[in-house]
Each structure stands twice: as C-alpha cells, then as structure tokens.
Amino acid sequence: MIPCAVILTAISEEYIAVRTHLTNVQKVQDSQSKIYERGGFAGWEVVIAEVGEGNIQAALGTERAIAYFNPSVILFVGVAGGIKDLVIGDVVVANRVYYYEFRKIDKTDGVRPYVLNVDSKLIEIAKHEAKQSGWQAKLEPSPNQSPRVIVKPIASGEKVFASTQSREFQLLRQYYNDAIAVEMEGKGFLEAVNNRVPALIIRGISDLIDGKNAADADGFQKIAARHASAFAFEILAKYKPKISKDIKYLSHKDLSKELENINNQLLASPKDFSLLRHKAEIAKFMGDIDLMDETYQKLIALKPNSSKTRISYVYAYKSIGDLNRALSILNDALKFDKNNADYFKIQGEILLISDRSSEALQAYKDALELNPDDYTIMTKIGIVLREIGQYKHSLKFLNLALKISPTYRAAKYEKKKTYSKIFQGGIRINTTY
C-alpha cells in the first residue's frame, strides 16, 4: 500500500502553505465528520488538517488523525517565534520540546524540565537535509535571502510572548536556555503521538519576540509557513518506509485501485523512483508482466548504476518461474558491470535450479574471484561440486568457508550433507584439508 503521512497545522496560513505541495487533492471526512484533505506527493498519500491553536487543540487533532488514518509518519508544520540566533524566515526542526509551563523544583532549588523527544530517524534526515540547498527549490516565490535550517530544541506553552522583558520570557531563558524558538502546539502534539508514530515538528520563524506585532503586520507568517512547508516535504520525500509486505494479499480490485492511484501521482512526478518501483511490484502481483517489464526498464533508465534495481528485476522474473528471462536480464547487467560479484552469485543460483550445474559452478567461481573471502560463495561452490559428484572438492570449499566463518550454519549443514552422501555411496576419499 502507498504509505500515509499526516501533516497538521494550527492556522490557515500554515494549512494553505502545506496544501500547495499536494496533487489531486480531495476532501475526506472521518467518522466524527471532521473534514480533512488528502492528496499525493512523491509516493505518499498525504492527509492534512488545520487543528487550531494551542496544545489542547493540537493533542485532540493529533489523537483523532492517528486513530482514523493510521499514518506511517506524522508532522506538525507551522510558524514560531524566534528566541535567539535566528532571523525571520529561518526554519527550526525541533529535536526536543520543552513544556515551559511545567517546572518541577527539586531539593537544591534546581528545575527539572518537562521534555518531549521526537523520532531519531527523522531528526537524522533533517540534519542531513539542513546542510543541503535542494529543498529551497520548493520555495515559491524564491526568497531574497536563503533561509537556514537549524535542528535544535524549542519551547512550547500556552502564552504568546510579546517582549523579552516580560517575567515569563525571563523564566523561559533561565530554565530552557538552549531553546531557540517558542510555539503553542508541540507539547500537545507529541503527548498525543506518544511514540506510536514517527513524529516531527517543523517551524518557520515568523517573528522575533521583541518585534512580534510588526512582523505579524508585515505578513511574515505566510513566508515562514511556506519555508517550513517546503522543508517538511523535503523530509517526507527522503523518508521512505518499506512498502508493506501485505501487498501480496490484496485483491485484484484493490491492486487495480492502488495502481490507478500511483498512475495519477506519476502524472505530476513521472520520474519518481519510489512510485515506479511500487508500480512494478503491483504489476507483478497483478500478473501484468508487460507492465512490470516496462516499469523496470524505466527504473533502470533512471538509475543505470543501481545494482539493487537490476537484481530486483531479475528476482521478479525468477519469482514467476521465467528463469530464461531472469538470466537474460543478468547477462545485460553483467555487460554493464562485469565486476559485480552479486550478479555472478545470482546467476549461479538460477543456473543451478535450471539443472545447469557446470555453468552454475563457473558463475560461482567468477563471483569468488571478485570476492575471494566470501564464505557464502564458497559454500555455494561446495554445494554444486557435491551435486556433480566431486565430493572431495566439495568438502574443500565447505571447509574453507568454515575457516573464515566457523559459526556459519549453512556451511556446517552442507558439510554434514556431503559426508552423508559419501557414506551412503560407500565412497572412500581423503578428507584431510
């Protein structure tokens, strides 16, 4: 199935900024008549909702969206006020959230903060993409000054700060000194998520505390929301959960519907690698071999150096029993890259089940020449040699495999199987190597 992402916002400016990144947007209602919109983006089904301002509304909206849509990832995207080291238009990704309304005093008169953490994998993606500039291509119109992305803590509470001189702000700086931005929904959002779904908060800086009213008047909320949305969708494009293995259990009708959904998204992104790969997988399970083949050809044209794609192509034909076509694809792959040991290993595997043992043996030997310490290849050679009656040489390669990896269970099993063949046939050989 196409993975589902939920993106929540607090206000309309944020919602509009998020919506511009979606294709084929449709209205959808949950069981309580809450209205959402759903669209496509880079292999994702994206559901968006405006849940309202404040931590309570954020928590309620998050709980409802998770319960109804069961998303693979959930993001809260919007604007925030800058506390320090920021300029208007910068983007902040929260690596943790402090709830500043809660301050538990310990015996030494220190403060133990109320801290909520976010998904570590999403943070790693954010850190990487923060160093890149590709996400800025999603900004329309292009800003005069390139915004930065900073991955640091933020503070969340129920107050709107209008001055750095206020008592509340001074307390915030005293107890949560590493927080660089402040907002009003992060705490409710993360509490509702409760580690059930990978979650992340992305905020565009719309104002600095001392200049808040002027910034709001100048329309910086819209700019900040656009910047936050652009970076959020860059993260979504890079975050690719594995396609559910349950696809094989879908009915033909459901597969057809899934294929139609993918084709609609490909109209907007015809070279989206993830979408094409999913399309090839669906075509295989539908039995549409021509479509599967055509889609894999497109994938290889997009990434000719991707051995993973070529190997998936081979296994797609192997899984439907067309071993000759699988071998033909492998031969083409070897013309492109004759130094890929994995190609030779798979070639040996297919030749062996095709009862072409001598050719399989040569393929495995070619693989071993490229990767002389691969004990899995040695084990495969041992198997082939046993099948053609060369027991002495079979044991030699199986022992070599166990010398490199003494605990390798497959080699142990195949060695025992080879000895069993020897004893059953009453064969006497020198087994000292």
NORURBEL-V346875 format. One line per field, one symbol per residue. ss: DSSP state (h for helix, s for strand, l for the rest). phi: phi as a letter, one per 20 degrees, with the letter a starting at -180 (. if undefined). psi: psi as a letter, one per 20 degrees, with the letter a starting at -180 (. if undefined). A space follows every 50 residues. Layout:
# NORURBEL-V346875
ss->???
phi->???
psi->???
This chain:
# NORURBEL-V346875
ss->llsssssssllhhhhhhhhlllssssssslllllsssssssllsssssss llllhhhhhhhhhhhhhhhlllssssssssssllllllllssssssssss ssssslllllsssssssllhhhhhhhhhhhlllhhhhhllllllllllss ssssssllllllllllhhhhhhhhhlllllsssllhhhhhhhhllllsss sssssssshhhhhhhhhllhhhhhhhhhhhhhhhhhhhllllllhhhhhl lhhhhhhhhhhhhhhhhhllllhhhhhhhhhhhhhhllhhhhhhhhhhhh hhllllhhhhhhhhhhhhhlllhhhhhhhhhhhhhhllllhhhhhhhhhh hhhlllhhhhhhhhhhhhhhllllhhhhhhhhhhhhhlllhhhhhhhhhh hhhhllllhhhhhhhhhhhhhhhhlllllllll
phi->.ffdddcdcecfgfffffffeedlfcebdefdmfecccbdalndeddcbd eoenffffffffgffffedlfebccdcrdbeeeblccfofdddfeaceef fdceeefemeddfedcddffffffffffffeedgfffeecffffcffedc dbfcdcadddedbfeffffffgffecfefdbcbccfffffffflmecgcb dcceeeadgfdgfffffemffffffffffgfffffffeedfffgffgfef fffffffffffffffffecfdfffffffffffgffenefffgfgffffff ffcfeefffffffffffffdneffffffffffffffbedeffffffffff fffemdffffgfffffffffcfdefffgfffgfffffenefffffgffff ffffcgefffffffffffffffffemedcedec
psi->qpqppppqrhrhhggghghiiqqlpqqqqaijjpprqpaqoljqoppqqo irqqhghggghggggghhilqhqpqppbrrppgqkqrpiqpppoirppoi iooppahjjrpoqopprrphghgggggghhirihhiiipprpqhppqrpp orqrqpajqopiqiiqgghhgghgilhipirqajihggghhhgljhqpqq pppqoirqghkgghgghjkiggghhggggghghgghhionqqppiihijq rhghhggggggghghhhhmikoggghghghgghghijnhgggggghhggh hhmhjnhgghhhgghghhhjjmhghghgghhhhhhhnikohhghghgggh hgijkmghhgghghhhghhhmijohhggggghgghghjjmhghghghhhg ghhgnhjohgggghghhghggghhikpproko.
